[in-house]
């Protein structure tokens, strides 16, 4: 039951992150942009670190322990990468860019909620799978998800406001979307107890998803910063994200 306890605690905390959007209301636009860039950089680094320092090694260890073919792990990483690409295209995961003048913002705000809700549900599945393997992997996975959720939730809140939602309604729907992470943890706990063999593959798919989000979504945002000084700061925050994942791994080893 410890797995379920830690998973519910982690996903409940992630659900509450949805309220961070309200912070954006009290911060000047210019300052918010600067902070968001740093959060995106830390998020990109932590997702990469989580994938390469925790998820992939753990998936390889588990499949080797069960006598499976390790090469298939890399196939499932590719599957995860591809699935996240397809999911983003179908659900229009991100808010409408200003250069796309034909975008229906109001409809897109609902599509954004659907995509974010599905994403949160998958996060819950992944977190319970990670905690079922060991506590360190669960913590590392939770940190990776949180680091990604903070800038995403601020962005999602802005999308809903731009799509015509009131502030109260935007916070409520963002929170309801976040609670799907808890639902994912509960469903995942029931499934994993019956199908333990799927854990390495689920971890590998998640690693592919983390790599996709970092490389395809977050890092390109960092490249949009034209000033060298800010770019260097963003790079340092990117390394900070990787360092956090590294020290989580090292501290557990000792």
Sine and cosine of phi, psi and omega as CSV:
sin_phi,cos_phi,sin_psi,cos_psi,sin_omega,cos_omega
0.00,0.00,-0.26,0.97,0.02,-1.00
-0.88,0.48,-0.61,0.79,0.02,-1.00
-0.85,0.53,-0.73,0.68,-0.01,-1.00
-0.91,0.41,-0.66,0.75,-0.02,-1.00
-0.87,0.48,-0.78,0.62,-0.01,-1.00
-0.90,0.43,-0.61,0.79,-0.02,-1.00
-0.92,0.39,-0.69,0.73,0.02,-1.00
-0.90,0.43,-0.67,0.74,0.02,-1.00
-0.88,0.48,-0.70,0.71,-0.02,-1.00
-0.91,0.41,-0.73,0.69,-0.05,-1.00
-0.95,0.32,-0.52,0.85,0.07,-1.00
-0.90,0.44,-0.66,0.75,0.06,-1.00
-0.89,0.45,-0.65,0.76,0.03,-1.00
-0.90,0.43,-0.61,0.79,0.02,-1.00
-0.88,0.48,-0.63,0.78,-0.03,-1.00
-0.94,0.35,-0.35,0.94,0.02,-1.00
-0.88,0.48,-0.39,0.92,-0.01,-1.00
-0.85,0.53,-0.43,0.90,-0.01,-1.00
-0.98,0.18,-0.06,1.00,-0.01,-1.00
-0.93,0.38,-0.32,0.95,0.02,-1.00
-0.85,0.53,-0.50,0.86,-0.02,-1.00
-0.91,0.42,-0.42,0.91,0.03,-1.00
-0.88,0.47,-0.57,0.82,-0.02,-1.00
-0.88,0.48,-0.40,0.91,-0.01,-1.00
-0.95,0.30,-0.44,0.90,-0.07,-1.00
-0.99,-0.12,0.02,1.00,-0.05,-1.00
-0.92,-0.39,0.67,-0.74,0.05,-1.00
-0.88,0.48,0.55,-0.84,-0.08,-1.00
-0.82,0.58,-0.69,0.72,-0.03,-1.00
-0.90,0.44,-0.69,0.72,0.02,-1.00
-0.92,0.40,-0.65,0.76,0.00,-1.00
-0.88,0.47,-0.65,0.76,0.04,-1.00
-0.88,0.48,-0.67,0.75,-0.01,-1.00
-0.91,0.42,-0.73,0.69,-0.01,-1.00
-0.90,0.44,-0.66,0.75,-0.01,-1.00
-0.87,0.49,-0.63,0.77,0.01,-1.00
-0.88,0.47,-0.66,0.75,0.03,-1.00
-0.92,0.40,-0.65,0.76,0.02,-1.00
-0.90,0.44,-0.63,0.78,0.04,-1.00
-0.89,0.45,-0.65,0.76,0.00,-1.00
-0.90,0.43,-0.73,0.69,0.04,-1.00
-0.88,0.47,-0.66,0.76,0.01,-1.00
-0.88,0.48,-0.73,0.69,0.00,-1.00
-0.86,0.50,-0.69,0.72,0.00,-1.00
-0.93,0.38,-0.66,0.75,-0.03,-1.00
-0.93,0.36,-0.57,0.82,0.05,-1.00
-0.92,0.39,-0.68,0.73,0.06,-1.00
-0.90,0.44,-0.72,0.69,0.02,-1.00
-0.89,0.45,-0.66,0.75,0.02,-1.00
-0.88,0.48,-0.64,0.76,-0.02,-1.00
-0.94,0.35,-0.77,0.64,-0.14,-0.99
-1.00,0.07,-0.45,0.89,-0.05,-1.00
-0.99,-0.14,-0.31,0.95,-0.07,-1.00
-0.80,-0.59,-0.86,0.51,-0.15,-0.99
-0.92,0.39,-0.79,0.62,-0.04,-1.00
-0.90,0.43,-0.74,0.67,0.06,-1.00
-0.85,0.53,-0.64,0.77,-0.02,-1.00
-0.93,0.37,-0.65,0.76,0.03,-1.00
-0.89,0.45,-0.67,0.74,0.03,-1.00
-0.90,0.44,-0.67,0.74,0.01,-1.00
-0.88,0.47,-0.71,0.71,-0.04,-1.00
-0.92,0.39,-0.66,0.75,-0.03,-1.00
-0.95,0.32,-0.56,0.83,0.06,-1.00
-0.92,0.38,-0.63,0.77,0.01,-1.00
-0.90,0.44,-0.55,0.83,-0.02,-1.00
-1.00,0.01,-0.03,1.00,0.05,-1.00
0.99,0.13,0.28,0.96,0.00,-1.00
-0.99,0.11,0.01,-1.00,-0.01,-1.00
-1.00,0.03,0.90,-0.43,-0.05,-1.00
-0.90,0.43,-0.49,0.87,-0.02,-1.00
-0.89,0.45,-0.47,0.88,0.01,-1.00
-0.92,0.39,-0.40,0.92,0.04,-1.00
-0.87,0.50,-0.66,0.75,-0.02,-1.00
-0.93,0.36,-0.52,0.85,0.08,-1.00
-0.90,0.43,-0.66,0.75,-0.01,-1.00
-0.96,0.29,-0.46,0.89,0.13,-0.99
-0.89,0.45,-0.69,0.73,0.05,-1.00
-0.90,0.43,-0.62,0.78,0.05,-1.00
-0.88,0.48,-0.70,0.71,0.02,-1.00
-0.88,0.48,-0.70,0.72,0.03,-1.00
-0.85,0.52,-0.72,0.69,-0.04,-1.00
-0.93,0.37,-0.65,0.76,0.00,-1.00
-0.88,0.47,-0.66,0.75,0.01,-1.00
-0.92,0.38,-0.56,0.83,0.06,-1.00
-0.90,0.43,-0.73,0.68,-0.01,-1.00
-0.90,0.43,-0.68,0.73,-0.01,-1.00
-0.87,0.49,-0.65,0.76,0.00,-1.00
-0.91,0.41,-0.64,0.77,-0.01,-1.00
-0.93,0.36,-0.67,0.74,-0.06,-1.00
-0.94,0.34,-0.72,0.70,-0.12,-0.99
-1.00,-0.06,0.01,1.00,-0.03,-1.00
0.78,0.63,0.88,0.47,-0.21,-0.98
-0.83,0.55,-0.58,0.81,-0.11,-0.99
-0.97,-0.23,0.31,-0.95,-0.04,-1.00
-0.92,0.39,0.34,-0.94,-0.07,-1.00
-0.93,0.36,0.79,-0.61,0.05,-1.00
-0.98,0.21,0.56,-0.83,-0.11,-0.99
-0.87,0.49,-0.46,0.89,-0.05,-1.00
-0.96,0.27,-0.21,0.98,0.02,-1.00
-1.00,-0.07,1.00,0.07,-0.11,-0.99
-0.92,0.38,-0.31,0.95,-0.05,-1.00
-1.00,-0.06,0.23,0.97,-0.05,-1.00
-0.99,0.15,0.77,-0.64,0.07,-1.00
-1.00,0.08,0.99,-0.17,-0.13,-0.99
-0.91,0.42,-0.67,0.74,-0.08,-1.00
-0.88,0.48,-0.75,0.66,0.04,-1.00
-0.89,0.45,-0.62,0.79,-0.05,-1.00
-0.90,0.43,-0.51,0.86,0.00,-1.00
-0.88,0.47,-0.58,0.82,0.05,-1.00
-0.96,0.28,-0.63,0.78,0.06,-1.00
-0.88,0.47,-0.60,0.80,0.03,-1.00
-0.89,0.45,-0.64,0.77,0.04,-1.00
-0.90,0.44,-0.67,0.74,0.00,-1.00
-0.89,0.46,-0.74,0.68,0.00,-1.00
-0.89,0.45,-0.68,0.73,-0.01,-1.00
-0.92,0.39,-0.62,0.78,0.02,-1.00
-0.90,0.44,-0.69,0.73,0.04,-1.00
-0.90,0.44,-0.65,0.76,0.05,-1.00
-0.86,0.51,-0.71,0.71,-0.01,-1.00
-0.91,0.42,-0.61,0.79,0.04,-1.00
-0.88,0.47,-0.69,0.72,0.03,-1.00
-0.90,0.43,-0.63,0.78,0.05,-1.00
-0.84,0.54,-0.66,0.75,0.03,-1.00
-0.89,0.46,-0.68,0.73,0.05,-1.00
-0.87,0.50,-0.71,0.71,-0.05,-1.00
-0.91,0.41,-0.67,0.74,-0.05,-1.00
-0.91,0.42,-0.68,0.74,0.01,-1.00
-0.93,0.38,-0.57,0.82,0.06,-1.00
-0.91,0.42,-0.65,0.76,-0.01,-1.00
-0.91,0.41,-0.72,0.70,0.00,-1.00
-0.92,0.40,-0.47,0.88,0.02,-1.00
-0.94,0.35,-0.38,0.92,0.03,-1.00
-1.00,0.09,-0.82,0.57,0.10,-0.99
-0.23,-0.97,0.35,-0.94,-0.10,-1.00
-0.90,0.44,-0.65,0.76,-0.03,-1.00
-0.88,0.47,-0.68,0.73,0.01,-1.00
-0.92,0.40,-0.60,0.80,0.04,-1.00
-0.89,0.46,-0.70,0.71,0.02,-1.00
-0.91,0.42,-0.71,0.71,-0.01,-1.00
-0.88,0.48,-0.68,0.73,0.01,-1.00
-0.91,0.41,-0.66,0.75,0.02,-1.00
-0.89,0.46,-0.68,0.74,0.02,-1.00
-0.88,0.47,-0.68,0.74,0.01,-1.00
-0.87,0.49,-0.70,0.72,0.00,-1.00
-0.91,0.42,-0.71,0.71,0.00,-1.00
-0.88,0.48,-0.70,0.72,-0.02,-1.00
-0.87,0.49,-0.57,0.82,0.02,-1.00
-0.98,0.19,-0.57,0.82,-0.08,-1.00
-0.93,0.36,-0.58,0.81,-0.09,-1.00
-0.86,0.51,-0.83,0.55,0.02,-1.00
-0.92,0.40,-0.54,0.84,-0.02,-1.00
-0.92,0.40,-0.67,0.75,-0.03,-1.00
-0.93,0.38,-0.61,0.80,0.08,-1.00
-0.88,0.47,-0.68,0.73,0.02,-1.00
-0.91,0.42,-0.71,0.70,-0.02,-1.00
-0.87,0.49,-0.63,0.77,0.02,-1.00
-0.87,0.49,-0.69,0.73,0.04,-1.00
-0.90,0.44,-0.61,0.79,0.02,-1.00
-0.88,0.48,-0.72,0.69,-0.03,-1.00
-0.91,0.42,-0.65,0.76,0.05,-1.00
-0.89,0.45,-0.68,0.74,0.00,-1.00
-0.92,0.40,-0.46,0.89,-0.01,-1.00
-1.00,0.10,0.03,1.00,0.08,-1.00
0.95,-0.31,0.01,1.00,0.04,-1.00
-0.96,0.29,0.56,-0.83,0.17,-0.99
-0.96,0.27,0.26,-0.97,-0.01,-1.00
-0.87,0.50,-0.70,0.71,-0.01,-1.00
-0.90,0.44,-0.68,0.73,-0.01,-1.00
-0.92,0.38,-0.61,0.79,0.02,-1.00
-0.89,0.45,-0.69,0.72,0.03,-1.00
-0.90,0.44,-0.68,0.74,-0.03,-1.00
-0.90,0.44,-0.75,0.66,-0.04,-1.00
-0.93,0.36,-0.56,0.83,0.07,-1.00
-0.90,0.44,-0.64,0.77,0.02,-1.00
-0.92,0.38,-0.69,0.72,0.02,-1.00
-0.87,0.49,-0.62,0.79,0.07,-1.00
-0.90,0.43,-0.63,0.77,-0.01,-1.00
-0.91,0.40,-0.53,0.85,-0.04,-1.00
-0.93,0.37,-0.25,0.97,0.05,-1.00
-0.91,0.41,-0.32,0.95,0.09,-1.00
-0.91,0.42,-0.63,0.78,0.05,-1.00
-0.91,0.42,-0.67,0.74,0.04,-1.00
-0.88,0.48,-0.65,0.76,0.03,-1.00
-0.89,0.46,-0.62,0.78,0.03,-1.00
-0.91,0.42,-0.67,0.74,0.00,-1.00
-0.91,0.42,-0.73,0.68,0.03,-1.00
-0.90,0.44,-0.69,0.73,0.00,-1.00
-0.88,0.48,-0.63,0.78,0.01,-1.00
-0.88,0.47,-0.67,0.75,0.01,-1.00
-0.93,0.37,-0.66,0.75,-0.03,-1.00
-0.94,0.34,-0.71,0.70,-0.10,-1.00
-0.91,0.41,-0.57,0.82,0.04,-1.00
-0.89,0.46,-0.47,0.88,-0.02,-1.00
-0.99,-0.11,-0.45,0.89,-0.08,-1.00
-0.78,-0.63,0.90,0.43,-0.08,-1.00
-0.89,0.46,-0.41,0.91,-0.04,-1.00
-0.92,0.39,-0.26,0.97,-0.03,-1.00
-0.99,0.11,-0.21,0.98,-0.11,-0.99
-0.85,0.52,-0.76,0.65,-0.01,-1.00
-0.86,0.51,-0.60,0.80,-0.02,-1.00
-0.95,0.30,-0.61,0.79,0.05,-1.00
-0.90,0.43,-0.65,0.76,0.04,-1.00
-0.90,0.44,-0.66,0.75,0.00,-1.00
-0.91,0.42,-0.68,0.73,0.04,-1.00
-0.87,0.48,-0.65,0.76,0.02,-1.00
-0.90,0.43,-0.65,0.76,0.04,-1.00
-0.85,0.52,-0.69,0.72,0.05,-1.00
-0.88,0.47,-0.63,0.78,0.04,-1.00
-0.92,0.40,-0.67,0.75,0.03,-1.00
-0.88,0.48,-0.68,0.73,0.00,-1.00
-0.90,0.44,-0.65,0.76,0.00,-1.00
-0.88,0.47,-0.77,0.64,-0.05,-1.00
-0.87,0.49,-0.68,0.73,-0.02,-1.00
-0.92,0.39,-0.78,0.63,-0.12,-0.99
-0.97,0.22,-0.58,0.82,-0.11,-0.99
-1.00,-0.08,-0.45,0.89,-0.09,-1.00
-0.94,-0.35,-0.75,0.66,-0.15,-0.99
-1.00,0.10,-0.76,0.65,-0.03,-1.00
-0.86,0.50,-0.67,0.75,0.08,-1.00
-0.85,0.53,-0.52,0.85,0.06,-1.00
-0.90,0.43,-0.59,0.81,0.02,-1.00
-0.92,0.38,-0.53,0.85,-0.01,-1.00
-0.94,0.34,-0.27,0.96,-0.03,-1.00
-0.97,0.23,-0.24,0.97,0.01,-1.00
-0.97,0.24,0.90,-0.44,-0.08,-1.00
-0.98,0.18,-0.43,0.90,-0.08,-1.00
-0.99,0.17,0.75,-0.67,-0.06,-1.00
-0.89,0.45,-0.67,0.74,-0.04,-1.00
-0.88,0.48,-0.70,0.71,0.01,-1.00
-0.94,0.34,-0.54,0.84,0.04,-1.00
-0.91,0.42,-0.64,0.77,0.02,-1.00
-0.91,0.41,-0.67,0.74,0.03,-1.00
-0.88,0.47,-0.67,0.74,0.03,-1.00
-0.89,0.46,-0.63,0.78,0.03,-1.00
-0.90,0.44,-0.64,0.77,0.03,-1.00
-0.90,0.43,-0.63,0.78,0.04,-1.00
-0.94,0.35,-0.54,0.84,0.09,-1.00
-0.88,0.47,-0.72,0.70,0.04,-1.00
-0.90,0.43,-0.54,0.84,0.05,-1.00
-0.88,0.47,-0.67,0.74,0.04,-1.00
-0.87,0.49,-0.68,0.73,0.05,-1.00
-0.91,0.41,-0.67,0.74,-0.02,-1.00
-0.88,0.48,-0.63,0.78,0.03,-1.00
-0.86,0.51,-0.71,0.70,0.01,-1.00
-0.91,0.42,-0.60,0.80,0.00,-1.00
-0.91,0.41,-0.71,0.70,-0.04,-1.00
-0.94,0.34,-0.49,0.87,0.11,-0.99
-0.89,0.46,-0.66,0.75,0.01,-1.00
-0.92,0.38,-0.73,0.69,-0.03,-1.00
-0.91,0.42,-0.68,0.73,-0.02,-1.00
-0.89,0.46,-0.56,0.83,0.03,-1.00
-0.95,0.31,-0.58,0.81,-0.02,-1.00
-0.91,0.41,-0.51,0.86,0.00,-1.00
-1.00,0.03,0.00,0.00,0.00,0.00
